[in-house]
Amino acid sequence: MSRMPDPQVIPAPRNRKKLGMLAVVLALVLGAGGIFVWLRPQHSTSAAESGSVQPTLALETFVVNLSGSGERAYLRVGISLGLSHPLGSDSQDKVPMALVRDTVLSVLSSAQPEQLLQPEGKRQLKAELLRALQERVPQLGIQDVYFTEFLVQM
């Protein structure tokens, strides 16, 4: 007489299908969650030296030709501006971006490539940008300039 296999030892095909479907659904949920975390918008805040959070305004990357020693040189720089007060969601549209970009481009294009290769030259450029932006767009309350990317090509 043939003996029937013990149902506890061999899982039924139906249970294997359920486990497989559960694994696929779990993988899809985890993958979608990972994509969401990776693509979500970043808050525009930066930690100040004092440890408090300071609102910032991230600007698009600037690429400018540099005047200088007769060689062709350019600067690629990412800039974020440290603000004294956060911009509301409706005031983001009221930021005079054309004026901000014009001011930044004017200061950047007058920089000398040899100076930008030195730490002191970068600090001086930051100070010039800050002074010019505070003069031309005082309503933004700009307190600091942060370089998020900095490349000098000679």
VOGU-3710 file (C-alpha; in Angstrom, 3 decimals, decimal comma):
1> msrmpdpqvi> 0,000/0,000/0,000  1,396/3,432/-0,926  1,769/5,900/1,762  0,526/9,539/1,399  3,111/12,285/2,064  2,740/14,246/5,258  1,066/17,625/4,402  3,199/19,406/6,998  6,429/18,456/5,257  5,572/19,424/1,654
11> paprnrkklg> 3,916/22,850/1,286  0,893/22,950/-0,949  1,424/24,632/-4,363  -1,178/27,222/-3,466  0,850/28,399/-0,440  3,999/28,683/-2,572  2,141/30,915/-5,025  0,908/33,123/-2,192  4,414/33,435/-0,779  5,812/34,273/-4,221
21> mlavvlalvl> 3,172/36,942/-4,823  3,773/38,381/-1,351  7,518/38,579/-2,068  6,881/40,356/-5,396  4,478/42,866/-3,800  6,930/43,514/-0,949  9,784/44,098/-3,414  7,653/46,536/-5,428  6,618/48,478/-2,330  10,204/48,714/-1,068
31> gaggifvwlr> 11,449/49,742/-4,525  8,778/52,434/-4,864  9,601/53,721/-1,380  13,294/53,898/-2,247  12,576/55,806/-5,441  10,334/58,226/-3,545  13,037/58,932/-0,948  15,665/59,384/-3,670  13,561/61,759/-5,818  11,741/63,763/-3,139
41> pqhstsaaes> 12,389/67,522/-3,122  15,081/68,633/-0,726  14,334/71,343/1,822  16,464/74,426/1,244  17,968/74,808/4,680  21,565/74,774/5,761  23,195/74,412/9,148  24,897/77,600/10,218  28,100/77,570/12,234  26,178/78,182/15,438
51> gsvqptlale> 24,265/74,952/14,922  20,955/76,660/14,210  19,178/76,086/10,936  19,329/79,020/8,523  16,985/79,323/5,534  18,717/79,309/2,158  17,883/80,084/-1,432  19,580/77,722/-3,892  20,498/79,288/-7,229  21,095/77,504/-10,511
61> tfvvnlsgsg> 24,690/76,692/-11,438  26,624/79,540/-13,039  29,182/79,090/-15,825  31,133/82,231/-16,757  34,179/83,120/-18,795  36,873/84,679/-16,654  38,971/87,686/-17,532  42,610/87,294/-16,913  46,042/86,395/-18,080  45,258/86,043/-21,781
71> eraylrvgis> 44,331/82,367/-21,379  40,805/81,162/-21,878  39,394/80,240/-18,498  35,963/79,644/-17,076  34,331/79,193/-13,697  31,515/76,793/-12,893  30,005/77,529/-9,500  26,923/76,496/-7,560  25,674/79,042/-5,042  23,166/79,046/-2,203
81> lglshplgsd> 22,309/82,225/-0,343  21,889/82,252/3,443  18,830/84,346/4,322  17,853/86,148/7,506  14,236/84,984/7,177  12,548/82,067/5,417  10,788/82,709/2,137  7,129/81,780/2,215  5,762/79,566/-0,517  4,064/82,564/-2,164
91> sqdkvpmalv> 7,087/84,873/-1,775  9,319/82,431/-3,711  7,645/83,748/-6,885  8,367/87,352/-5,831  12,153/86,853/-5,618  13,752/89,096/-8,268  15,768/86,222/-9,776  16,833/88,221/-12,836  18,384/90,858/-10,575  20,017/88,224/-8,352
101> rdtvlsvlss> 21,487/86,360/-11,350  22,672/89,591/-13,003  24,431/90,637/-9,807  26,113/87,258/-9,379  27,195/87,107/-13,041  28,641/90,629/-12,875  30,779/89,781/-9,863  31,847/86,347/-11,126  32,888/87,512/-14,585  35,271/90,086/-13,115
111> aqpeqllqpe> 37,173/87,464/-11,107  40,758/86,522/-11,979  41,334/82,762/-12,457  44,687/82,770/-10,630  43,082/84,308/-7,545  40,221/81,786/-7,509  42,665/78,914/-7,194  43,728/80,240/-3,763  41,567/79,920/-0,617  41,876/83,659/0,025
121> gkrqlkaell> 40,607/84,380/-3,496  37,486/82,298/-2,849  36,852/84,087/0,458  37,273/87,444/-1,286  34,835/86,390/-4,032  32,267/85,383/-1,402  32,650/88,755/0,312  32,207/90,629/-2,995  29,116/88,577/-3,863  27,607/89,190/-0,428
131> ralqervpql> 28,225/92,947/-0,561  26,827/93,279/-4,102  23,729/91,193/-3,352  23,009/93,052/-0,108  23,205/96,353/-2,036  21,053/95,326/-5,003  18,447/93,050/-3,353  18,215/94,090/0,313  14,644/92,743/0,579  15,970/89,155/0,552
141> giqdvyftef> 17,965/89,664/3,753  21,030/87,825/2,444  23,462/87,085/5,267  25,859/84,611/3,700  26,982/83,086/0,410  27,696/79,347/0,184  29,549/77,688/-2,675  27,982/74,293/-3,347  30,178/73,623/-6,383  33,372/75,342/-7,499
151> lvqm> 35,446/74,537/-10,600  38,007/76,747/-12,319  39,103/75,542/-15,751  42,171/77,162/-17,303
//
